[in-house]
């Protein structure tokens, strides 16, 4: 996975292969006096993930995956970098390229939802330069990044970077007098879903079920599922009735949702709607309401 990240970033011109001495730190603060011509990234981990149905929290660390320092003048001395090895959820870390004229560096941090070596489902990159000409965020997959204004003047550079996610919560409210049960799905596309935070398989009358995922920041994400009203020999009003849910959210924040009733032979009417709350480029809730 690491080699794939490096090759990908090299291909788009973000990393130029170079040798460098390195220092990963448990805790690190940029040192502008290390040499002249330093570049510092102050990285805030504001990534939210689902910890339970309908519950978000900043609990996932960002882990340093790739580091690369570059010097563009042979007489400029060695390219040196230092970085926080792991930035806890809600915390701030730093990464710095130090001590070489015209130095630049790329730092890539990743996040994984499940344990396992090199199992990074989401990465984000930071290009840091001592003269700020090429400083940028490089978003990839499921992490978003915003870069703040220049905080240093002269030969050094320092900027704040904020890393966030785009959670999509599907909230299904059942106001029918009968339970509803998911018979197909859920199907997620371009999304990091987690079955542990899904309690929407069967939803009791008057109940609410939740499922959710992290949306892609570069591609359209979508969710779909089919629900059927549970059959009853005592009350056959909605026997066989079902409905199909479809939600799409674009990388640019556009959103669309539909809930289409699929009627039983008795053609008993039910109403199903989708409404959105939140922002298309941040936390978003799609509320599905099923009514008589």
FENNOR-V808542 format. One record per residue. N is the residue number from 1. RES is the residue in three letters. SS is DSSP state (helix for helix, strand for strand, loop for the rest). Layout:
# FENNOR-V808542
N,RES,SS ; N,RES,SS
This chain:
# FENNOR-V808542
1,UNK,loop ; 2,UNK,helix ; 3,UNK,helix ; 4,UNK,helix ; 5,UNK,helix ; 6,UNK,helix ; 7,UNK,helix ; 8,UNK,helix ; 9,UNK,helix ; 10,UNK,helix ; 11,UNK,helix ; 12,UNK,loop ; 13,UNK,loop ; 14,UNK,loop ; 15,UNK,loop ; 16,UNK,loop ; 17,UNK,loop ; 18,UNK,loop ; 19,UNK,loop ; 20,UNK,loop ; 21,UNK,strand ; 22,UNK,loop ; 23,UNK,loop ; 24,UNK,strand ; 25,UNK,strand ; 26,UNK,loop ; 27,UNK,loop ; 28,UNK,loop ; 29,UNK,loop ; 30,UNK,loop ; 31,UNK,loop ; 32,UNK,loop ; 33,UNK,loop ; 34,UNK,loop ; 35,UNK,loop ; 36,UNK,loop ; 37,UNK,loop ; 38,UNK,loop ; 39,UNK,strand ; 40,UNK,strand ; 41,UNK,strand ; 42,UNK,strand ; 43,UNK,strand ; 44,UNK,strand ; 45,UNK,strand ; 46,UNK,loop ; 47,UNK,loop ; 48,UNK,loop ; 49,UNK,strand ; 50,UNK,strand ; 51,UNK,strand ; 52,UNK,strand ; 53,UNK,loop ; 54,UNK,loop ; 55,UNK,strand ; 56,UNK,strand ; 57,UNK,strand ; 58,UNK,loop ; 59,UNK,loop ; 60,UNK,loop ; 61,UNK,loop ; 62,UNK,strand ; 63,UNK,strand ; 64,UNK,strand ; 65,UNK,strand ; 66,UNK,strand ; 67,UNK,strand ; 68,UNK,strand ; 69,UNK,strand ; 70,UNK,strand ; 71,UNK,loop ; 72,UNK,loop ; 73,UNK,loop ; 74,UNK,helix ; 75,UNK,helix ; 76,UNK,helix ; 77,UNK,loop ; 78,UNK,loop ; 79,UNK,loop ; 80,UNK,strand ; 81,UNK,strand ; 82,UNK,strand ; 83,UNK,strand ; 84,UNK,strand ; 85,UNK,loop ; 86,UNK,strand ; 87,UNK,strand ; 88,UNK,loop ; 89,UNK,loop ; 90,UNK,loop ; 91,UNK,loop ; 92,UNK,strand ; 93,UNK,strand ; 94,UNK,strand ; 95,UNK,strand ; 96,UNK,strand ; 97,UNK,strand ; 98,UNK,strand ; 99,UNK,loop ; 100,UNK,loop ; 101,UNK,loop ; 102,UNK,loop ; 103,UNK,loop ; 104,UNK,strand ; 105,UNK,strand ; 106,UNK,strand ; 107,UNK,strand ; 108,UNK,strand ; 109,UNK,strand ; 110,UNK,strand ; 111,UNK,strand ; 112,UNK,loop ; 113,UNK,loop ; 114,UNK,loop ; 115,UNK,loop ; 116,UNK,loop ; 117,UNK,loop ; 118,UNK,loop ; 119,UNK,loop ; 120,UNK,loop ; 121,UNK,loop ; 122,UNK,strand ; 123,UNK,strand ; 124,UNK,strand ; 125,UNK,strand ; 126,UNK,strand ; 127,UNK,strand ; 128,UNK,strand ; 129,UNK,strand ; 130,UNK,loop ; 131,UNK,loop ; 132,UNK,loop ; 133,UNK,loop ; 134,UNK,loop ; 135,UNK,loop ; 136,UNK,strand ; 137,UNK,strand ; 138,UNK,strand ; 139,UNK,strand ; 140,UNK,strand ; 141,UNK,loop ; 142,UNK,loop ; 143,UNK,strand ; 144,UNK,strand ; 145,UNK,strand ; 146,UNK,strand ; 147,UNK,strand ; 148,UNK,loop ; 149,UNK,loop ; 150,UNK,loop ; 151,UNK,loop ; 152,UNK,loop ; 153,UNK,loop ; 154,UNK,loop ; 155,UNK,loop ; 156,UNK,loop ; 157,UNK,strand ; 158,UNK,strand ; 159,UNK,strand ; 160,UNK,strand ; 161,UNK,strand ; 162,UNK,strand ; 163,UNK,strand ; 164,UNK,strand ; 165,UNK,loop ; 166,UNK,loop ; 167,UNK,strand ; 168,UNK,strand ; 169,UNK,strand ; 170,UNK,strand ; 171,UNK,strand ; 172,UNK,strand ; 173,UNK,strand ; 174,UNK,strand ; 175,UNK,loop ; 176,UNK,loop ; 177,UNK,loop ; 178,UNK,loop ; 179,UNK,loop ; 180,UNK,strand ; 181,UNK,strand ; 182,UNK,strand ; 183,UNK,strand ; 184,UNK,strand ; 185,UNK,strand ; 186,UNK,strand ; 187,UNK,strand ; 188,UNK,strand ; 189,UNK,strand ; 190,UNK,loop ; 191,UNK,strand ; 192,UNK,strand ; 193,UNK,strand ; 194,UNK,loop ; 195,UNK,helix ; 196,UNK,helix ; 197,UNK,helix ; 198,UNK,loop ; 199,UNK,loop ; 200,UNK,loop ; 201,UNK,loop ; 202,UNK,strand ; 203,UNK,strand ; 204,UNK,loop ; 205,UNK,loop ; 206,UNK,loop ; 207,UNK,loop ; 208,UNK,strand ; 209,UNK,strand ; 210,UNK,strand ; 211,UNK,strand ; 212,UNK,strand ; 213,UNK,strand ; 214,UNK,strand ; 215,UNK,strand ; 216,UNK,loop ; 217,UNK,loop ; 218,UNK,loop ; 219,UNK,loop ; 220,UNK,loop ; 221,UNK,strand ; 222,UNK,strand ; 223,UNK,strand ; 224,UNK,strand ; 225,UNK,strand ; 226,UNK,strand ; 227,UNK,strand ; 228,UNK,strand ; 229,UNK,strand ; 230,UNK,loop ; 231,UNK,loop ; 232,UNK,loop ; 233,UNK,loop ; 234,UNK,loop ; 235,UNK,loop ; 236,UNK,loop ; 237,UNK,loop ; 238,UNK,loop ; 239,UNK,loop ; 240,UNK,loop ; 241,UNK,loop ; 242,UNK,strand ; 243,UNK,strand ; 244,UNK,strand ; 245,UNK,strand ; 246,UNK,strand ; 247,UNK,strand ; 248,UNK,strand ; 249,UNK,strand ; 250,UNK,loop ; 251,UNK,loop ; 252,UNK,loop ; 253,UNK,loop ; 254,UNK,loop ; 255,UNK,strand ; 256,UNK,strand ; 257,UNK,strand ; 258,UNK,strand ; 259,UNK,strand ; 260,UNK,strand ; 261,UNK,strand ; 262,UNK,strand ; 263,UNK,loop ; 264,UNK,loop ; 265,UNK,loop ; 266,UNK,loop ; 267,UNK,loop ; 268,UNK,loop ; 269,UNK,loop ; 270,UNK,loop ; 271,UNK,strand ; 272,UNK,strand ; 273,UNK,strand ; 274,UNK,strand ; 275,UNK,strand ; 276,UNK,strand ; 277,UNK,strand ; 278,UNK,strand ; 279,UNK,loop ; 280,UNK,loop ; 281,UNK,loop ; 282,UNK,loop ; 283,UNK,loop ; 284,UNK,strand ; 285,UNK,strand ; 286,UNK,strand ; 287,UNK,strand ; 288,UNK,strand ; 289,UNK,strand ; 290,UNK,strand ; 291,UNK,strand ; 292,UNK,loop
